[in-house]
């Protein structure tokens, strides 16, 4: 996980004293636990995407923000389908629409 590696690296190298994570993926709890071991005073704010949540991430964070549906969020979505150069078509899952 590149997000986890980057967060850990930044904290270990003392490049920040606050991390903002935009995710509801509870797989990120173990790296957050490690960050808290490395730097107990390091603050982690978790921003949950619309209609997403994680009790485990909430538990380990110093604060939570729930992102509302907005034009900014909509503008960040990829198209519903993308055709790769080899002809393979990637499709957005219905539950993400």
N, C-alpha and C positions, 0 to 999 in steps of 0.2 A: 504494500500500500504506500504509494508515494506521499499521500497526505500525512500519514502517520510518521513516515521517515522524516519529512520536512519539519513537522512540528517538533519531533524529538531533537533533531539536529539544531533547530533554532534555540530551543530551551537549553540544551547541553552547551552550546557555544555562547550562551547569554546574549543573544541577539534581540531578545524581546522580554517583556515582563507580563505580557498579556497575549493570549491566543484567541482568535475568533474562528470557530469551526462552523461551517454551514453544511449540516448533514443531520440525518436521523439514523445513521448506520451505527448500530451498537457494536459492530466489530471494531470501532475506534475507542472503545472503553479501555482495553489493555494498554495501548500507548498513552492514554490520558493518565491511567494509574501510574505508569512509569514516569511520566512528566512530574506528577505530584511527589514521587519518591526523589527525583533529581532536584526539584525545586518546590518545596512545599508551599511557598508563598506565591507561586506562579498562578495567575488567574486565567481561567478558561471560560469563555462565553460561547454557548452553543446557540446557533440560529437554526430553527427547524423550518424546512420548506413547508409550503402550504399543505395542510392535511397530513402531515407526517409528525411523528413524535417518537421518543425513546425514553422510557423511564430510567434506564441504565445511564444514558448520557446525561439526563437531567440530574441524576444523583451525583455524578462526578463533576458537574460544572459549577462555576461560581455565579452563573446567571444564565438565563434563558430568554431568547427572543423568538417569537413565532412570526415568520415572514408571511405577510398577507398576500393573497393573489393581487398581482399588479401588472401594469404594462411592462415594467422592467423584467419581472419574472417571465412573462409570456415571450418577451423578445429574446430571452436566453435559451428557449427551447429550440432544439434542432427540428428540421422538417419531419413530417410524419413518416417519410421513407427516404432513404438515401441509397443510391445504386453505386456500388464500388466499381473500380475499373475492370474487375474480372466478371462483372455482371451480377454478383451477389447483391441481394437487396436487404438492407437493414430496415426493420420496421419498428416504429414506436409502439410499445405495449398499450393496449386499450386503456388499462388502468392509469396510465400516465397522461392521457389526453384530457 
